[in-house]
């Protein structure tokens, strides 16, 4: 069981590997920036004026400073990502999923940094918080099962304290019906390649090539995962993630009343073959809404991906085509929500345009065997590793001195 002193030592070790530890950044975000963000956001300043002022601060104040580069070092390996580019990308792509409200939040958060004593330190803290407690969560592939969450009850934009009272238990268990509903609705076909599933009820009659298909989530199940009690760093990280998620994406209150249900509803799923599923989860491609309802254009960043170019993906409910009882209609299955695809698309573009996606991929590759749900846990793992290396080095030196 870790004590507070252990946490402090691990944090200091973790921060030695990075420009600024995520916990230190979150403290600035919560204590110094949040009140100012709310004040700027609720002001009568026109949105365009806020956005222009925010971009100017990023370009003129933050970008030229070395603290705008977030760095991870391990031995000879050095990884980095530009926090100023992340801010600019979030300003650019937030409108796709969060509309004017989301854009106002991003601009207000950046402008809030100019209202505190150390502007660059605050910008570094804000960028680090967005990097580690928002974008990173979308790249963690850990699909842990946790307990069901409590209701959020009429909160348009939950504060950290309000969110805490409703996230006591994290995400719910994956619903068994999710996979079945998505398969039936999508007609036992991959929505991208249109190859049929091995378990298609009429596979033999169709005489088509069949593959293994997977019911895939649009918004990842890693959102909101944490371990430990209300005082754990993992839980605190989950609160920050939800605060940014709601503000950036503009998710409606009812979508957060029971997060477990949201994640495991067919409205958050589609049927994909494995390679397409893997690429979607890694944000190597996304679906962009067209002017037709439930019709999307596939956009991909990686040319080598084994999925078709210039694909138009459309959704309709095929559940009634697979009646268990021919005399009774099947229960309708809701189509994917366009907002969820918009959130995925915005995050995909931010990760790609800033190179943050590759930064996380390389970073996580070093700790692929670790049970990491959020960046604070990753920092703890890095700290423990560094501590072990330091102790080993010290013991080796003592043994060398003893033998000399």
Beta strands, then each sheet from edge to edge (+ up, - down):
strand 1: 69-74
strand 2: 77-82
strand 3: 196-197
strand 4: 210-211
strand 5: 213-217
strand 6: 269-273
strand 7: 285-289
strand 8: 295-300
strand 9: 312-314
sheet 1: 1+ 2-
sheet 2: 3+ 4+
sheet 3: 5+ 6-
sheet 4: 7+ 8- 9+
end
